[in-house]
Amino acid sequence: MRKSQQGASYLAILFGVVLFALAVKAAVALWPAYWDDRVINNQIEELVKNSPSDITPSKFDTQMDQRLQMNNIRDLNFKDIVKVTTNNGLNVSKKYEIRKPFLFNIDLVLTFEKNFDQRSVQAK
């Protein structure tokens, strides 16, 4: 039996550093997409809450495009990610996917989906 304790080996330390680097790389790749989705959700919710119930889908799209431009979200086209309907009040369905390159030929795929109904948003 050994008389003194030994610490972690160089291989264990290297393995830990590599895992930490991969976790940081994933966080740096994913964080902007989640932040943009949060901003989009807040802007949709605010506009749905403050819009009249007879707003046209094209006017809603135009106002949301302006809001997204002001919030520096320029890589997404609002008309491509959202479907606006005015049946039984204003309904907004958001569904889109983002692919981020991660490592070599590995991509991280993020799918965002949420529905906004004017009656439920105004009830909050």
MODELLER restraints for C-alpha pairs under 7 A, 6 or more apart:
rsr = mdl.restraints
at = mdl.atoms
rsr.add(forms.Gaussian(group=physical.xy_distance, feature=features.Distance(at['CA:29:A'], at['CA:100:A']), mean=6.71, stdev=0.5))
rsr.add(forms.Gaussian(group=physical.xy_distance, feature=features.Distance(at['CA:36:A'], at['CA:73:A']), mean=6.87, stdev=0.5))
rsr.add(forms.Gaussian(group=physical.xy_distance, feature=features.Distance(at['CA:45:A'], at['CA:121:A']), mean=6.84, stdev=0.5))
rsr.add(forms.Gaussian(group=physical.xy_distance, feature=features.Distance(at['CA:48:A'], at['CA:118:A']), mean=5.71, stdev=0.5))
rsr.add(forms.Gaussian(group=physical.xy_distance, feature=features.Distance(at['CA:49:A'], at['CA:118:A']), mean=6.32, stdev=0.5))
rsr.add(forms.Gaussian(group=physical.xy_distance, feature=features.Distance(at['CA:49:A'], at['CA:121:A']), mean=6.01, stdev=0.5))
rsr.add(forms.Gaussian(group=physical.xy_distance, feature=features.Distance(at['CA:49:A'], at['CA:122:A']), mean=5.37, stdev=0.5))
rsr.add(forms.Gaussian(group=physical.xy_distance, feature=features.Distance(at['CA:53:A'], at['CA:89:A']), mean=5.73, stdev=0.5))
rsr.add(forms.Gaussian(group=physical.xy_distance, feature=features.Distance(at['CA:53:A'], at['CA:90:A']), mean=6.05, stdev=0.5))
rsr.add(forms.Gaussian(group=physical.xy_distance, feature=features.Distance(at['CA:57:A'], at['CA:84:A']), mean=5.58, stdev=0.5))
rsr.add(forms.Gaussian(group=physical.xy_distance, feature=features.Distance(at['CA:57:A'], at['CA:85:A']), mean=6.49, stdev=0.5))
rsr.add(forms.Gaussian(group=physical.xy_distance, feature=features.Distance(at['CA:61:A'], at['CA:78:A']), mean=6.90, stdev=0.5))
rsr.add(forms.Gaussian(group=physical.xy_distance, feature=features.Distance(at['CA:61:A'], at['CA:79:A']), mean=6.68, stdev=0.5))
rsr.add(forms.Gaussian(group=physical.xy_distance, feature=features.Distance(at['CA:65:A'], at['CA:78:A']), mean=6.19, stdev=0.5))
rsr.add(forms.Gaussian(group=physical.xy_distance, feature=features.Distance(at['CA:81:A'], at['CA:94:A']), mean=5.81, stdev=0.5))
rsr.add(forms.Gaussian(group=physical.xy_distance, feature=features.Distance(at['CA:81:A'], at['CA:95:A']), mean=5.58, stdev=0.5))
rsr.add(forms.Gaussian(group=physical.xy_distance, feature=features.Distance(at['CA:81:A'], at['CA:96:A']), mean=5.27, stdev=0.5))
rsr.add(forms.Gaussian(group=physical.xy_distance, feature=features.Distance(at['CA:82:A'], at['CA:92:A']), mean=6.75, stdev=0.5))
rsr.add(forms.Gaussian(group=physical.xy_distance, feature=features.Distance(at['CA:82:A'], at['CA:93:A']), mean=5.58, stdev=0.5))
rsr.add(forms.Gaussian(group=physical.xy_distance, feature=features.Distance(at['CA:82:A'], at['CA:94:A']), mean=4.41, stdev=0.5))
rsr.add(forms.Gaussian(group=physical.xy_distance, feature=features.Distance(at['CA:82:A'], at['CA:95:A']), mean=6.31, stdev=0.5))
rsr.add(forms.Gaussian(group=physical.xy_distance, feature=features.Distance(at['CA:83:A'], at['CA:92:A']), mean=5.85, stdev=0.5))
rsr.add(forms.Gaussian(group=physical.xy_distance, feature=features.Distance(at['CA:83:A'], at['CA:93:A']), mean=5.20, stdev=0.5))
rsr.add(forms.Gaussian(group=physical.xy_distance, feature=features.Distance(at['CA:83:A'], at['CA:94:A']), mean=6.52, stdev=0.5))
rsr.add(forms.Gaussian(group=physical.xy_distance, feature=features.Distance(at['CA:84:A'], at['CA:91:A']), mean=5.87, stdev=0.5))
rsr.add(forms.Gaussian(group=physical.xy_distance, feature=features.Distance(at['CA:84:A'], at['CA:92:A']), mean=4.62, stdev=0.5))
rsr.add(forms.Gaussian(group=physical.xy_distance, feature=features.Distance(at['CA:84:A'], at['CA:93:A']), mean=6.49, stdev=0.5))
rsr.add(forms.Gaussian(group=physical.xy_distance, feature=features.Distance(at['CA:85:A'], at['CA:91:A']), mean=5.23, stdev=0.5))
rsr.add(forms.Gaussian(group=physical.xy_distance, feature=features.Distance(at['CA:85:A'], at['CA:92:A']), mean=6.47, stdev=0.5))
rsr.add(forms.Gaussian(group=physical.xy_distance, feature=features.Distance(at['CA:89:A'], at['CA:118:A']), mean=6.50, stdev=0.5))
rsr.add(forms.Gaussian(group=physical.xy_distance, feature=features.Distance(at['CA:90:A'], at['CA:117:A']), mean=6.18, stdev=0.5))
rsr.add(forms.Gaussian(group=physical.xy_distance, feature=features.Distance(at['CA:90:A'], at['CA:118:A']), mean=5.32, stdev=0.5))
rsr.add(forms.Gaussian(group=physical.xy_distance, feature=features.Distance(at['CA:91:A'], at['CA:116:A']), mean=5.76, stdev=0.5))
rsr.add(forms.Gaussian(group=physical.xy_distance, feature=features.Distance(at['CA:91:A'], at['CA:117:A']), mean=4.66, stdev=0.5))
rsr.add(forms.Gaussian(group=physical.xy_distance, feature=features.Distance(at['CA:91:A'], at['CA:118:A']), mean=6.29, stdev=0.5))
rsr.add(forms.Gaussian(group=physical.xy_distance, feature=features.Distance(at['CA:92:A'], at['CA:115:A']), mean=5.76, stdev=0.5))
rsr.add(forms.Gaussian(group=physical.xy_distance, feature=features.Distance(at['CA:92:A'], at['CA:116:A']), mean=4.99, stdev=0.5))
rsr.add(forms.Gaussian(group=physical.xy_distance, feature=features.Distance(at['CA:92:A'], at['CA:117:A']), mean=6.48, stdev=0.5))
rsr.add(forms.Gaussian(group=physical.xy_distance, feature=features.Distance(at['CA:93:A'], at['CA:114:A']), mean=6.12, stdev=0.5))
rsr.add(forms.Gaussian(group=physical.xy_distance, feature=features.Distance(at['CA:93:A'], at['CA:115:A']), mean=4.44, stdev=0.5))
rsr.add(forms.Gaussian(group=physical.xy_distance, feature=features.Distance(at['CA:93:A'], at['CA:116:A']), mean=6.32, stdev=0.5))
rsr.add(forms.Gaussian(group=physical.xy_distance, feature=features.Distance(at['CA:94:A'], at['CA:113:A']), mean=5.43, stdev=0.5))
rsr.add(forms.Gaussian(group=physical.xy_distance, feature=features.Distance(at['CA:94:A'], at['CA:114:A']), mean=5.24, stdev=0.5))
rsr.add(forms.Gaussian(group=physical.xy_distance, feature=features.Distance(at['CA:94:A'], at['CA:115:A']), mean=6.05, stdev=0.5))
rsr.add(forms.Gaussian(group=physical.xy_distance, feature=features.Distance(at['CA:95:A'], at['CA:112:A']), mean=5.63, stdev=0.5))
rsr.add(forms.Gaussian(group=physical.xy_distance, feature=features.Distance(at['CA:95:A'], at['CA:113:A']), mean=4.30, stdev=0.5))
rsr.add(forms.Gaussian(group=physical.xy_distance, feature=features.Distance(at['CA:95:A'], at['CA:114:A']), mean=6.61, stdev=0.5))
rsr.add(forms.Gaussian(group=physical.xy_distance, feature=features.Distance(at['CA:96:A'], at['CA:111:A']), mean=5.95, stdev=0.5))
rsr.add(forms.Gaussian(group=physical.xy_distance, feature=features.Distance(at['CA:96:A'], at['CA:112:A']), mean=5.50, stdev=0.5))
rsr.add(forms.Gaussian(group=physical.xy_distance, feature=features.Distance(at['CA:96:A'], at['CA:113:A']), mean=6.63, stdev=0.5))
rsr.add(forms.Gaussian(group=physical.xy_distance, feature=features.Distance(at['CA:97:A'], at['CA:109:A']), mean=6.98, stdev=0.5))
rsr.add(forms.Gaussian(group=physical.xy_distance, feature=features.Distance(at['CA:97:A'], at['CA:110:A']), mean=5.57, stdev=0.5))
rsr.add(forms.Gaussian(group=physical.xy_distance, feature=features.Distance(at['CA:97:A'], at['CA:111:A']), mean=4.39, stdev=0.5))
rsr.add(forms.Gaussian(group=physical.xy_distance, feature=features.Distance(at['CA:97:A'], at['CA:112:A']), mean=6.20, stdev=0.5))
rsr.add(forms.Gaussian(group=physical.xy_distance, feature=features.Distance(at['CA:98:A'], at['CA:109:A']), mean=5.83, stdev=0.5))
rsr.add(forms.Gaussian(group=physical.xy_distance, feature=features.Distance(at['CA:98:A'], at['CA:110:A']), mean=5.14, stdev=0.5))
rsr.add(forms.Gaussian(group=physical.xy_distance, feature=features.Distance(at['CA:98:A'], at['CA:111:A']), mean=6.48, stdev=0.5))
rsr.add(forms.Gaussian(group=physical.xy_distance, feature=features.Distance(at['CA:99:A'], at['CA:107:A']), mean=6.24, stdev=0.5))
rsr.add(forms.Gaussian(group=physical.xy_distance, feature=features.Distance(at['CA:99:A'], at['CA:108:A']), mean=5.66, stdev=0.5))
rsr.add(forms.Gaussian(group=physical.xy_distance, feature=features.Distance(at['CA:99:A'], at['CA:109:A']), mean=4.59, stdev=0.5))
rsr.add(forms.Gaussian(group=physical.xy_distance, feature=features.Distance(at['CA:99:A'], at['CA:110:A']), mean=6.36, stdev=0.5))
rsr.add(forms.Gaussian(group=physical.xy_distance, feature=features.Distance(at['CA:100:A'], at['CA:107:A']), mean=5.49, stdev=0.5))
rsr.add(forms.Gaussian(group=physical.xy_distance, feature=features.Distance(at['CA:100:A'], at['CA:108:A']), mean=5.11, stdev=0.5))
rsr.add(forms.Gaussian(group=physical.xy_distance, feature=features.Distance(at['CA:100:A'], at['CA:109:A']), mean=6.48, stdev=0.5))
rsr.add(forms.Gaussian(group=physical.xy_distance, feature=features.Distance(at['CA:101:A'], at['CA:107:A']), mean=4.42, stdev=0.5))
rsr.add(forms.Gaussian(group=physical.xy_distance, feature=features.Distance(at['CA:101:A'], at['CA:108:A']), mean=6.24, stdev=0.5))
rsr.add(forms.Gaussian(group=physical.xy_distance, feature=features.Distance(at['CA:102:A'], at['CA:108:A']), mean=6.20, stdev=0.5))
